[in-house]
Amino acid sequence: MRNKLRPNKSFILIRFPAFPFLARRIVVPRCKAGSQEELSGRNILDCSSRTTSKPPPTFSLPPPTLSPLSPLPPSSYCGGMETPHDPSSQLILRLNLDLRGSRFTVERETLMNLPESVLLCLFPNGLVLSRQAGEGADGEEEEEDVYFVDFDPRCFAFVLDFFKKSSEDFYGTPTQPGIFHLQQALLSPSSPGADPAHLAYEQQNPLLTKQAIIVLREELEYFAIPPKDGAARTLTDGSANNALADLKRDAGRELLARTKIFTALQRNVNKENNIAEQHLIDMLCMSGFNRDDAWGYRALEPARCCIASIALVLLNTGVVHHEDGRRPEIDREQMQTAQKLLLFWRKPARKCWWDGVDVALNSEDSSEAPADAPANAAAAATEAAEAGEAGKKVDEDAPPTEEAVKAGKTVRVWARRVWTLELSLI
């Protein structure tokens, strides 16, 4: 009897269109609480794929050839941002955005230069940057559309400001030339000191002609476990009472004050001895981050027990500029490290893991609030955690004090952290 090949349902073979020579095998196990998860979110299979702690091979620092990141799907909105083929349609050159009540007027080119992962948050259902000509009434001026977006306006302003300053520093302004003008000597065959062996290679290197920015985002959803004998609980309708709202507020405030980027991931590396995650940290720190860096912007999301963070740094390409005006030089080893980040250009990758920590609560309202008092827990956490937290320094690895443990003011908080890594070229 001929043996029939039966597919193994635990493995899925994926071949990526952009890199046909890369095939990944994804294992789909049952997820345990507190274990590492590799989630691709809205992945190319349109399902919540989860891999084991042994991630698939990818473009990473050797050895080993492993990466804890999973690729995100192609953006659904990209088609709407292309030049329309319909001759009767016209491009929208300027967009009016309403981000939770804050108005922004953004140029089309500025919007298209933003990171793909940020655009996915701004326009999860896509965006068509064209409209039919003459849509207004007869002889009347066409009214500009306003796009309502559920996104943090302060985070959006932070991204716009960083990209604008980076662009001006690289390309220059009408009164001040940028470093792009100096790097033209690396691409000119007639410049003194030009190496013909590397000239053709460098002329096709996008890191010499565009400003590269590393974009790292984190979405942290936290779940606080109340003490068994405490007053924090839900009401009959499922809403949180004041005690539970205070507990979530304090937990959010403590997590918000922990601003270091790599502390949680390094803690996971030390706990599980994950070499791939350690190589991810090393690669990012060699490319522009520092190990003690803090998030550039960090805030609680409204009506959610969720903290959104983002960090933007310029990619260290290894190009050395001299103050005396000499021809720039290239650190070849650093350039090779920087080129590995090109894998994430317009191809955001995502990593997810669970992190459990014990936090000490500072509020005394949790034990004094009446059990039947209703409260908007998420709103209370958002307002209280963001008030007066600027400049607060905490030891993120320090356990709760003995006084807090004896007083019963410590709670176990589980945080589901989702990182999105991307490289932007402007």
CORLIN-V895761 format. One record per pair of residues at least 6 apart in sequence whose ideal C-beta (glycine too) atoms are under 7 Angstrom apart, sorted by the first residue. I is the first residue (numbers start at 1). GAP is how many residues later the second one is. D is the distance in whole Angstrom. If there is no record, write none. Layout:
I;GAP;D
I;GAP;D
//
This chain:
10;17;6
10;18;6
11;14;5
11;16;6
12;14;5
12;33;7
13;10;6
13;12;6
14;9;7
14;10;5
14;12;6
14;30;7
15;8;5
16;6;6
16;55;7
18;329;7
24;32;4
25;31;6
26;23;6
26;25;5
26;30;7
27;24;5
27;25;5
28;21;6
28;22;6
29;21;7
29;23;6
31;6;6
31;19;5
33;321;7
34;320;5
34;322;6
35;319;7
36;17;5
36;232;7
36;236;6
36;317;5
37;13;5
37;315;5
37;316;6
37;317;7
38;12;6
38;13;4
38;17;6
38;30;7
38;32;5
38;313;7
38;314;7
39;9;6
39;11;6
39;31;7
39;311;6
39;313;4
40;9;5
40;30;4
40;31;7
40;32;7
40;310;6
41;31;6
41;309;5
42;31;6
43;6;5
43;30;6
44;29;5
51;19;7
53;219;6
53;221;6
55;11;5
55;12;6
55;13;5
55;221;6
57;8;5
57;9;6
58;9;4
58;11;7
59;281;6
59;284;4
60;6;6
60;7;5
60;219;6
60;223;7
61;218;5
61;221;6
61;222;5
64;211;6
66;210;4
67;209;6
67;213;7
68;206;7
68;208;5
68;209;5
68;212;6
68;283;5
69;280;4
69;281;7
69;282;5
69;352;6
70;279;6
70;280;6
70;281;7
71;276;6
71;278;5
72;276;4
72;277;7
72;278;6
75;41;5
75;44;7
75;45;6
76;50;5
77;42;6
77;46;5
77;49;4
77;50;5
80;46;5
80;47;5
80;48;4
80;49;6
81;31;6
81;46;7
81;48;5
83;8;7
84;46;4
88;44;6
88;45;6
89;41;5
89;42;6
89;43;6
89;44;7
90;40;6
90;41;6
90;43;5
91;17;7
91;38;6
91;39;5
92;16;6
92;37;5
92;38;6
92;39;6
93;14;7
93;15;5
94;11;6
94;13;6
94;14;7
95;11;5
95;13;7
95;16;6
95;52;6
96;7;7
96;9;6
96;48;6
96;49;7
96;50;5
96;51;7
97;7;4
97;9;6
97;50;5
97;52;6
98;48;5
98;49;7
98;50;5
98;51;7
99;50;5
99;52;5
99;54;4
99;57;6
100;50;7
100;53;6
102;51;4
104;52;7
108;21;6
113;50;6
113;313;5
114;45;7
114;49;7
115;100;4
115;307;5
115;309;5
116;230;6
116;232;5
116;306;6
117;98;7
117;100;6
117;231;4
117;303;5
117;305;5
118;41;6
121;30;6
122;27;5
122;29;5
135;7;6
136;6;4
136;7;7
152;147;6
152;156;6
154;143;7
154;145;7
155;142;5
155;144;7
155;153;7
155;155;6
158;138;6
158;139;4
159;153;7
162;150;5
163;263;6
166;45;5
166;47;6
166;148;6
166;260;7
167;44;6
167;259;6
168;10;7
169;9;6
170;8;5
170;9;6
170;10;5
170;41;4
171;7;5
171;9;5
172;6;3
172;8;7
172;9;6
179;142;6
182;139;6
182;146;6
183;25;6
183;136;6
183;145;6
185;6;4
185;142;5
185;143;6
186;16;6
186;22;6
186;142;6
186;144;7
187;15;6
187;16;5
187;21;7
188;6;7
189;10;6
191;136;6
192;135;7
193;134;5
202;6;6
206;219;6
207;110;5
207;131;6
207;132;7
210;215;4
210;216;6
211;215;5
212;103;4
212;105;7
212;211;6
212;213;6
213;99;6
213;101;6
213;102;7
213;211;5
213;213;7
214;73;6
214;74;6
214;99;5
214;101;6
214;127;7
214;209;6
215;97;6
215;207;4
215;209;6
216;95;5
216;203;7
216;205;6
217;92;7
217;93;5
217;203;4
218;91;4
218;199;6
218;200;7
218;201;5
219;87;6
219;89;6
219;199;5
220;35;7
220;86;7
220;87;4
220;195;5
220;197;5
221;84;6
221;85;5
221;195;5
222;29;6
222;30;7
222;33;6
222;83;5
222;191;5
222;192;7
222;193;5
223;191;5
224;23;5
224;24;6
224;27;4
224;187;5
224;189;5
225;186;6
225;187;5
226;6;4
226;7;7
226;18;6
226;21;6
226;185;7
227;181;6
227;184;7
230;13;7
230;136;7
231;12;4
231;135;7
231;136;6
231;138;7
231;140;5
232;11;4
232;12;4
232;15;5
232;134;6
233;8;6
233;11;6
233;138;7
234;6;6
234;7;7
234;10;7
235;6;6
235;137;7
235;139;6
239;135;6
240;135;6
240;137;4
241;128;7
241;130;6
241;131;6
241;132;5
241;133;6
241;134;6
242;123;7
242;127;4
242;128;7
242;131;4
242;133;5
243;123;5
243;126;4
243;128;7
244;133;6
245;130;4
245;132;4
245;135;5
246;117;5
246;119;4
246;120;4
246;123;6
247;114;7
247;119;5
247;164;6
248;57;6
248;129;5
248;133;5
249;114;7
249;131;5
249;132;4
249;135;5
249;136;6
250;111;4
250;112;6
250;113;5
251;108;6
251;160;6
251;162;5
252;48;6
252;53;6
252;55;7
252;129;4
252;133;4
253;131;6
253;132;4
253;136;6
254;105;4
255;52;6
255;158;7
255;160;7
256;42;6
256;44;6
256;51;6
256;129;5
256;133;6
257;132;6
257;135;5
257;137;5
258;136;6
258;138;5
259;35;4
259;36;5
259;39;6
260;32;7
260;34;6
260;136;6
261;28;7
261;32;5
261;33;7
261;34;6
261;50;6
262;19;6
262;29;6
263;133;5
263;134;7
264;91;5
264;153;6
265;12;6
265;16;6
266;15;7
267;88;7
268;6;7
268;9;6
268;85;6
268;87;6
269;8;5
269;9;5
283;57;7
285;6;6
286;51;5
287;28;6
287;29;6
287;50;6
287;51;6
287;54;6
288;25;4
288;26;6
288;27;5
288;28;5
289;24;6
293;18;7
295;14;4
295;15;7
295;16;5
296;14;6
296;15;5
296;16;6
297;12;7
297;13;5
298;9;6
298;11;4
299;9;6
299;87;6
300;7;6
300;81;6
300;82;4
300;85;5
300;86;6
301;7;6
302;77;7
302;80;5
303;75;5
303;76;6
304;74;5
305;73;6
305;76;6
315;23;5
315;26;6
315;108;7
316;18;6
316;22;6
317;18;6
317;21;5
318;12;6
318;13;4
318;16;3
318;17;4
318;20;6
319;9;5
319;11;6
320;8;6
320;9;5
320;11;6
321;7;5
341;82;5
342;81;6
344;77;6
344;78;5
344;79;4
345;78;5
345;80;6
348;72;5
348;73;7
348;74;4
349;72;5
350;68;6
350;69;7
350;70;5
351;68;5
352;64;7
352;65;7
352;66;5
353;64;6
354;60;6
354;62;6
355;60;5
355;62;6
356;56;6
356;58;5
357;56;6
358;41;6
358;42;5
358;52;5
358;54;6
359;41;7
359;51;7
359;52;6
359;54;5
360;40;4
360;41;6
360;44;4
360;49;6
360;50;5
361;48;5
361;50;6
400;10;4
404;6;5
//
